[in-house]
């Protein structure tokens, strides 16, 4: 009986230590996707922008080939919206979607 109690106690302690070790909060998948999409605009020539900063909201799906399929682009500057759509449409991403053909939306800041 004494060995059984010690064994149960040891298992409980082992599970508690393991559960505590996994409390680190991983990066949210939406944040990872936003960073990957925004990386397509690093180092690009944005001199055509009317303002110094343009915010564009992009709605898209990820197809079976892990490509972005742009469905909607919203923003104040039409040329910025067109640029974002042509730059991102059918670009490959490493993000693995949880659900096939789920709709995603991210905001992109374009800085001149």
N, C-alpha and C positions, 0 to 999 in steps of 0.2 A: 504494500500500500504506500509506503514511504517513497519507494522508487517511482511509483506512478505519479505521485504529486510532484516530485522533483522533475520528472519528464514533462508533465503538463506545464509547469512553471517555466522550464527552459524553452519550450516551444512558444509560449506566450511572449517571453522576453525577446526571442529571436524574431517573431513577427512584428513586435513593437519597434525594434531597431530597424528592420527593413522598411516598415511603413514610414518611419521618421526620415529615412534616407531619401525617400522619393517625394519629399515636400518641396523641392525646388520647382519653381513655376517655369515651365518651358515657354518659349516665345509662342504667342498665339499664331495659328496658321494664317489668319487673315493679315496679321502684321507682316509675316514672312512673304506672303503673296504681294502685298503692297510694295515692299522693298524690291522684290524681284521685278515687278512691272516698272517701278520708277527707275530702276537701273538702266533701262533702255534709253533714257534721256540724259544720262551722264555724259558730259563733254560734247553735247550736240550744239550746233550753231542756232541760237534762238534770236538772232538779231531782227527777224521779221515781226516780232511781237510788238504790239502797240504800246502796252504798258510794261513796266519793269517786271511785274509779277502777274502771272495769269493762273487761275485755279480752274482746272478742268475735271469734271466728274465723268468717269468712264464706267459703263456697264458692259459686262461681257460674260461669256460662257467659256469653259475649257472643254475642247472636244476630246475624242479618244486618242488623238496623237499628241496630247498635251500642248495644243496650240490655242492661243487666245482668239476667240471669235467675237469681235466687237459688235454690240447690238445698239448702243446709244452713247453719244458723247454730248455733254452739256457744258456750256461755258459762255462767257460774255463775248469773247473774240472768236469769230467764225474761222479765221485762218488757224488759230491755235487748236481748235477742235478738229479741223481737217488734218492738221499735222499729226496730232495724237492718234487719230484713227488710222491714217496710212502707216504710221510708225509701228503701231501695236498689232494691227490686224494680221492674224495667222503667224504670230511670233511664238516660238517654242518657249515653254517655261518648265522648270524642274519641279514645280509645285504639284503634289499629288492630291487631286480633289477627293473629298470624302464621298461625295455623291456625284454620279455622272451627270453632266450637263446642268449643274447647279448655277444659278445666276450670282455673279459677284459684282460689286461696285467699289471702286477706289477713287480717291481724289488725288490728283497729281498737280503739284505746284511747278510751273515752268518759270524759271528766273532768267532774265536776260543777261 
